[in-house]
Amino acid sequence: MTDKSRSPLKENPLRTPGQSVQEHRNEVLDGLLTPVLGATLFVMLAVLEWWRSFYPQPPQPVTVSVMALLAVGYAAFRIVKGVPELRALRLARDGEKAVGQYLEQLRRDGYEVFHDVLGAGFNVDHVVIGTKGIFTVETKTRSKPAKGNAAIVFDGERVTVGGFAPDRDPVRQAKAQARWLRELLGSSTGKSLPVRPVVLFPGWFVEQKPGTPRDVWVLNEKAFPKFLAHEPNVLALEDVKLAAFHLARYIRTQAE
């Protein structure tokens, strides 16, 4: 079957810190998998032969063949389901990396940038902290049609992609993440700090309907710095450093 979609990313993301080590680690793990599986198979055959030496039985090719067919069928089922999931995960990974690397440029303007902040059963893809405020960034990397230009439309309440609403409402998800971070920093710093939810669709054109509220931004990654530039300063530098310090401490605590 021909894949009738394409990645929205025009360039591959840059490499990340430790990526070579991780790739080498994956190669080592792959190299270990084959001998372990081979050893397991021969151990099972040895056990079977010892069992047959104590309890002699005639060969049972039909039974073994049925079991083999069931195993092959299950493996095929897992592969058919797993390959699309792997493709979707690869696209999501590349999208988050590309957006993260783009957001890193904001450090030149004094922003603090964090990635993959873990919550209870969820994660915030990126957090940007600066004098313009605190922003939780949810990255949504969607495939584009192979032909033609597709647009994402945001009317202030909901997002549609090619005229259809996504399975999971990204606006509601982003608002929940911003609320969580606001409560987290509030309990940690003792201050009520403004947190704005942002949804970024890398590589897409996002149409904003006239009169769209500004409590949540739905943009592509290149529009985000432009929106920031037009925002007034709402945080003092002391509060920027305070929020960044407490969020960094929370992240390190979660990694222990």
C-alpha positions in Angstrom: 0.0 0.0 0.0 1.4 3.4 -1.0 1.7 5.9 1.9 -0.4 8.9 0.8 0.9 11.3 3.5 4.2 13.1 4.1 6.1 14.5 7.0 5.4 18.2 7.8 9.1 18.7 8.7 11.2 20.1 5.8 14.5 19.3 7.5 15.6 16.5 9.9 16.2 17.7 13.4 19.7 18.2 14.6 21.3 15.5 16.8 20.8 15.7 20.5 23.3 15.4 23.4 24.3 11.8 24.0 22.6 10.5 20.8 25.8 8.7 19.6 26.0 6.9 23.0 22.3 6.0 22.8 22.7 4.7 19.3 25.7 2.6 20.3 23.8 1.3 23.3 20.9 0.3 21.0 23.4 -1.5 18.7 24.9 -3.4 21.7 21.4 -4.4 22.9 20.5 -5.6 19.4 23.7 -7.6 19.4 22.8 -9.2 22.7 19.3 -10.1 21.6 20.2 -12.7 18.9 22.5 -14.8 21.1 20.0 -14.6 24.0 17.2 -15.8 21.8 19.4 -18.5 20.4 20.4 -19.7 23.8 16.8 -19.7 25.0 15.8 -21.8 22.0 18.5 -24.4 22.6 17.8 -24.6 26.3 14.1 -25.3 25.5 15.1 -28.0 23.1 17.5 -29.5 25.7 14.7 -29.5 28.3 12.4 -31.1 25.8 14.9 -33.9 24.9 15.5 -34.6 28.6 11.8 -34.8 29.2 11.4 -37.2 26.3 14.3 -39.4 27.6 12.5 -39.8 31.0 9.0 -40.0 29.5 9.4 -41.5 26.1 6.7 -40.3 23.7 6.3 -40.5 19.9 6.9 -37.3 17.9 3.9 -35.0 17.7 4.4 -32.9 14.6 0.8 -31.8 14.3 0.7 -30.3 17.8 4.0 -28.6 17.4 2.9 -27.3 14.0 -0.3 -25.8 15.4 1.7 -24.1 18.1 4.1 -22.7 15.5 1.3 -21.4 13.4 -0.3 -19.7 16.4 3.0 -18.1 17.3 3.6 -16.9 13.7 0.0 -15.5 13.6 0.5 -13.7 16.8 3.8 -12.3 15.6 2.3 -11.1 12.4 -0.6 -9.5 14.3 1.8 -7.6 16.5 3.9 -6.5 13.5 0.9 -5.2 11.6 -0.2 -3.2 14.6 3.3 -2.2 15.6 4.6 -0.8 12.4 2.1 2.1 12.1 2.7 2.9 15.8 6.4 3.0 15.3 6.0 5.3 12.3 3.7 7.6 14.4 6.2 7.6 17.3 9.1 8.4 15.0 7.2 11.3 13.5 6.2 12.6 17.0 9.8 12.2 18.2 11.2 14.1 15.2 8.6 16.8 15.7 9.4 17.3 19.3 13.1 17.4 18.6 12.7 19.9 15.8 10.5 22.2 17.9 12.8 21.8 20.9 15.8 22.8 18.8 13.9 25.8 17.4 12.9 26.9 20.9 16.5 26.7 22.1 17.2 29.8 20.0 15.1 31.8 22.5 17.8 31.4 25.1 19.7 34.2 23.2 16.8 36.5 24.2 17.1 35.5 27.9 14.4 32.8 28.0 14.8 29.6 30.0 13.7 26.5 28.0 12.9 23.1 29.4 11.9 19.9 27.6 9.9 16.8 28.4 8.7 17.8 31.9 7.1 14.7 33.5 3.8 15.0 35.3 1.6 12.2 36.8 0.9 10.0 33.8 1.6 12.7 31.2 4.4 15.0 30.1 4.7 18.6 28.9 6.8 18.7 25.7 8.4 22.1 26.4 8.3 24.9 28.9 9.5 28.4 28.0 10.0 31.0 30.8 10.8 34.6 30.3 9.7 38.2 31.1 6.8 37.7 28.6 5.5 34.9 30.9 5.6 31.2 31.3 4.4 29.0 28.4 3.7 25.3 28.2 4.2 24.0 24.7 2.4 21.0 23.4 3.8 19.7 20.1 1.4 18.0 17.6 3.2 16.6 14.6 0.7 15.5 12.0 1.4 14.0 8.6 0.4 16.1 5.6 -1.4 14.9 2.5 1.0 13.8 -0.2 -0.5 16.4 -2.6 -2.0 19.8 -2.1 -1.8 22.2 0.8 -3.6 21.4 4.0 -4.4 24.0 6.7 -5.1 23.8 10.4 -7.9 26.1 11.5 -8.3 27.4 15.1 -11.5 29.3 16.0 -10.6 30.0 19.6 -12.2 26.9 21.0 -11.3 24.0 18.8 -8.8 22.9 16.2 -9.6 21.2 12.9 -7.1 19.5 10.6 -8.3 19.3 7.1 -11.8 20.0 8.3 -11.8 17.2 10.9 -11.3 17.5 14.7 -8.3 15.4 16.1 -9.1 12.4 18.2 -7.7 14.2 21.3 -8.5 17.9 21.8 -5.1 19.6 21.8 -6.6 22.8 23.2 -8.0 21.1 26.3 -4.8 19.1 26.7 -2.7 22.3 26.6 -4.9 24.1 29.0 -4.7 21.2 31.5 -0.9 21.2 31.2 -0.8 25.0 31.8 -3.1 24.6 34.9 -0.9 21.8 36.3 2.3 23.9 35.9 0.7 26.9 37.4 -0.4 24.9 40.5 3.1 23.2 40.7 5.0 26.5 40.6 2.5 28.2 42.9 2.9 25.5 45.6 6.7 25.6 45.1 7.3 29.3 44.9 4.4 30.7 46.9 3.5 33.0 44.0 0.8 33.1 41.4 2.7 33.1 38.2 1.0 33.5 34.7 1.2 30.3 32.6 -0.2 30.3 29.0 -0.9 27.2 27.0 0.5 26.9 23.5 -0.1 24.2 20.9 2.5 24.1 18.0 1.9 22.2 14.8 5.4 22.1 13.2 5.5 22.5 9.4 1.8 23.4 9.1 0.0 26.7 8.2 -2.4 27.5 11.1 -5.3 29.8 10.2 -6.6 32.0 13.1 -10.2 32.9 12.8 -11.0 36.6 13.3 -11.5 37.5 17.0 -9.8 34.4 18.2 -9.2 34.7 22.0 -5.6 34.9 23.1 -5.8 32.8 26.3 -4.3 29.8 24.3 -2.1 30.0 21.2 -2.3 27.5 18.3 0.5 28.2 15.9 3.4 26.7 13.9 6.8 26.8 15.5 8.0 29.8 13.4 5.1 32.0 14.5 5.7 31.5 18.2 8.7 33.9 18.6 6.7 36.5 16.6 3.8 36.2 19.0 6.2 36.5 22.0 7.7 39.7 20.6 4.3 41.4 20.6 3.6 40.5 24.3 4.1 42.9 27.1 6.5 42.0 30.0 4.6 40.4 32.8 7.4 38.9 34.9 10.3 40.5 36.6 13.7 38.9 36.0 13.7 37.8 39.6 10.5 35.8 39.0 11.9 34.3 35.8 14.9 33.0 37.7 12.7 31.9 40.6 10.3 29.9 38.3 13.2 28.4 36.3 15.0 27.4 39.5 12.0 25.6 41.0 11.1 23.9 37.7 14.6 22.7 37.3 14.6 21.3 40.8 11.3 19.6 40.2 12.7 18.0 37.0 15.8 16.7 38.7 13.7 15.3 41.6 11.6 13.4 39.1 14.7 11.9 37.5 16.0 10.4 40.8 
